[in-house]
Amino acid sequence: MKQVPVGVSARHVHLSPEHIAVLFGEGYALKVFKPLSQPGQFAAEETVAVIGPKGRFDKVRILGPARGSSQVEISRTDAFSLGVNPPVRESGKIEGTPGIRLVGPAGEVELERGVIVAARHIHFHTSDAERWGIADRQRLAVRVQGERPLIFEDVVARVSADFALDMHIDTDEGNAAGVKTGDIAIILE
């Protein structure tokens, strides 16, 4: 049986070094609040306000380290509240996505693009992928064993020697299945 731990991902922001400087001040470095499941990734102490045409969320956590492009990952329910209509995308694929305003303690940034609903995915270390015969970008079906068991289809396999085995779904998906971080999912195909 191919078992994978589940991580339910709340709304969050990834920032470029340029936007960190605008939002927090020149030369600012994000501080680690807690490590995440993927090696080298962390939830930062810092938060920003995310402001859309219809609403705002305050204290949205930044995930580090800095990235090449800023990106906001939200659930579909969050999108309705903010008044934006982002596509479901793999992280980093922000072409043709809506923008949004970010406000930090030192300034604000009007993103021209970068808001997505993250595609559900599984991070595979290369050794796990090889053992189970799974290729990078392969689409999988996965059963989650929450209060209301559910099968997720079109789960993207992401394979790298830098990854640790972990499935990422958003809060809407976690709530639908009654799944919480640390629960186990089973790969069906």
N, C-alpha and C positions, 0 to 999 in steps of 0.2 A: 504494500500500500504506500502511495506517494503522499506523505503528510507534510504540510507546510504550516508554520505559525502565521497567524493573521495579525496585521497591524491596521487599526482603524485610524485614518488620517483626518485630522480636523483642518479647517481652513488655515492657510498659512501663506507666507510670502517668501520668495527667494529674491535677493537683491544683488545687483552688480556693484562693484566697488565704487563706481561713479555715483550711484544712487545712495549708497551707504553714506558717502561724504555729504551729499545734499541733505539727507534726512537727519543725520546725527552729528555732522561736523567734519571738516577736513581732517584726515589722518585717523578717523575713528575706527576701532576694531571691535567687531562683535564679541560679546562675552558668552561663554558656554553656560547655559542653564542646566541642560542635561544631554548626554549622548543619546543618539537615536540608534535604531537597529542596524543601519548600514555603517560600516567602518568609516570614520572620519566625519560623519554627518552629525549635526547637533541642533537642538532647539536652543535658540539664543535667549538671553535675558531680555533683549530688546523687543519691543512691539511697535506697531504703527496703526494708525487709523486707515481703513480702506473705505473710500467714499465713492458711491455710485450715483446715478441719476435719481434713484428713488430712496436710497437709504445708506446707512453707514454701519460699519462694525469697528468698534474701538478695541484696542489691545489685541490685535492680530499678531500672533507670534511669527518671528522671522526664523527661518531655518538656515543654518550655515553649513559650510563656508560660503563665501561670496561666489556668485556665478557670472558667466559671461553676459547674460541678459536677465533683467528683472522679470519676475513672473508671479502671478497670484493664482493659487489653486483653491477653488471653492467647490461646494456641492451645488447641485441644481437648486435646492431650496435656498441656499445663500444667494444664488444668482437672481431668483425672483425677488428676494428682499432688497438687493442692491439695484435692481432694474437693469441688469445686463443679460446678454444671451450668449454665453461662451460655448464653444464647441467642446466635445469630449476629445481630448488629445493626450498623446504621450507627453510627459514632461519635457520641456525644451522646444517643443514644436509650436511656436507662437505666431507664425505667419498667418495673417488673416483673422486674428483674434481681437476682441474688443479691448479697449484701454480702460483705465480707472485712475482715480487720484489717491495717492498715498501721502499721509501727513505724519511727520515725525517731530521730535522736539526742536530740531534746528531748521527745518524747512519742509517743503512739500515737492512732490514730483507728480506730474501728469503723464502717466504711461500712455503711449499711443497704442500699444498692444500688449498682450501678455496675460490676459485673464483666461483661464481654462478650467474645465471640469476634468480632473485627471482621469485618464483611462485606467481601469483596474489592471493591476499588473503583479507579477511575481518576480522578485529579484532572485536569481539563481547564481550561486558560485559555480564556476565552470565545472568543478568536480561533481556537484549535484546534478547539473544538466547532463553531463556525460553519462553518469550512472543511470539516469532515467531516460536517456535518449531524447532530450529536449533541446531544440535549436533556438538560438536567439531570434526574437520577434515571432516565434511560433504562437499561434492562438490556441488557448486551452479552455476546457470546461472544468470548473472546480466546484465541489460541493462544500458548503460551510455548515457546521454543526451547531448553530445557535439555537435559541428558543424556537425559532421558526426556520428549520433547515431550508436551504435554498441552493439552487445551482446557478452559478454565474458562468455565462458563456463569454467568448471573445476576451479572455484574460490574456494580456500580452506577457510573453516570457522575455525577460531581460537578463542576459547572461554575461557575466564578467568575473574575472579573477578578483576584482575589487568588491564584489557583492557578498552579502550573507543571505542565506535562504530566508525569505520573508514575503508574504503577500500583502499588498497595499490596496485597501478599498476606502472609499470616503464615508463620511458620517451617515449620509442618506442610505448607502448600501449596508453599512453596519447595523443601523437601526431597523432596516427592513427585515434583516435576518435575525435580529437579536444577538448579534455577534459583538464581542469586545476584544480589544487588543490582548493577545496571548492565547486566544482560542485556536483551534486547529481546523485547517481545511484539507480536503482530499482532492488530488488531481485525478480527473476521470479519463482524460485523453491526452 
